[in-house]
Amino acid sequence: MSNEWRKNLKVGDLVMMRSGHMAVLTEINWRDGIDVEYPHVKLRYTDDDSGGSCSAWRVKEVLSESR
């Protein structure tokens, strides 16, 4: 299964994380000067409204794409 879709995530996407929590992406960026395969994302968890950030590798699937 290809993981290329993780490179096309957009702000506002509702995603399921590998941890089993749903989150909305609030920022996506590629870290300059660091050789990374996937972008870094900032997000807001829907279950408790807490913030977080991680590699897009931790996103399991996109549940609803941003328009």
C-alpha positions as semicolon CSV with decimal commas, in nm:
position;residue;x (nm);y (nm);z (nm)
1;M;0,000;0,000;0,000
2;S;0,139;0,339;-0,099
3;N;0,187;0,607;0,164
4;E;0,214;0,892;-0,088
5;W;-0,126;1,030;0,022
6;R;0,039;1,150;0,346
7;K;0,237;1,401;0,140
8;N;-0,090;1,562;0,019
9;L;-0,261;1,628;0,353
10;K;-0,433;1,967;0,385
11;V;-0,515;2,202;0,671
12;G;-0,870;2,126;0,785
13;D;-0,858;1,754;0,705
14;L;-1,025;1,533;0,968
15;V;-0,793;1,238;1,025
16;M;-0,772;0,920;1,229
17;M;-0,440;0,889;1,409
18;R;-0,259;0,559;1,463
19;S;-0,339;0,607;1,834
20;G;-0,711;0,574;1,753
21;H;-0,791;0,942;1,817
22;M;-0,953;1,172;1,562
23;A;-0,794;1,511;1,493
24;V;-0,821;1,813;1,266
25;L;-0,499;1,926;1,097
26;T;-0,418;2,290;1,174
27;E;-0,076;2,331;1,011
28;I;0,140;2,132;0,771
29;N;0,503;2,202;0,687
30;W;0,812;2,041;0,549
31;R;1,107;2,096;0,781
32;D;1,378;2,286;0,595
33;G;1,724;2,138;0,602
34;I;1,604;1,807;0,743
35;D;1,574;1,507;0,515
36;V;1,226;1,378;0,596
37;E;0,993;1,157;0,396
38;Y;0,667;1,307;0,532
39;P;0,564;1,656;0,644
40;H;0,529;1,763;1,007
41;V;0,170;1,837;1,113
42;K;0,011;2,032;1,394
43;L;-0,334;1,919;1,497
44;R;-0,625;1,959;1,736
45;Y;-0,768;1,638;1,887
46;T;-1,147;1,620;1,868
47;D;-1,203;1,424;2,190
48;D;-1,056;1,681;2,432
49;D;-0,962;1,984;2,214
50;S;-0,594;1,945;2,304
51;G;-0,322;2,036;2,057
52;G;-0,033;1,831;1,934
53;S;0,222;1,785;1,657
54;C;0,394;1,492;1,492
55;S;0,511;1,345;1,163
56;A;0,237;1,281;0,909
57;W;0,350;0,916;0,933
58;R;0,134;0,894;1,250
59;V;-0,183;0,970;1,050
60;K;-0,362;0,640;0,986
61;E;-0,624;0,767;0,739
62;V;-0,812;1,073;0,618
63;L;-1,175;1,060;0,729
64;S;-1,291;1,383;0,564
65;E;-1,092;1,607;0,332
66;S;-1,084;1,985;0,366
67;R;-1,267;2,170;0,089
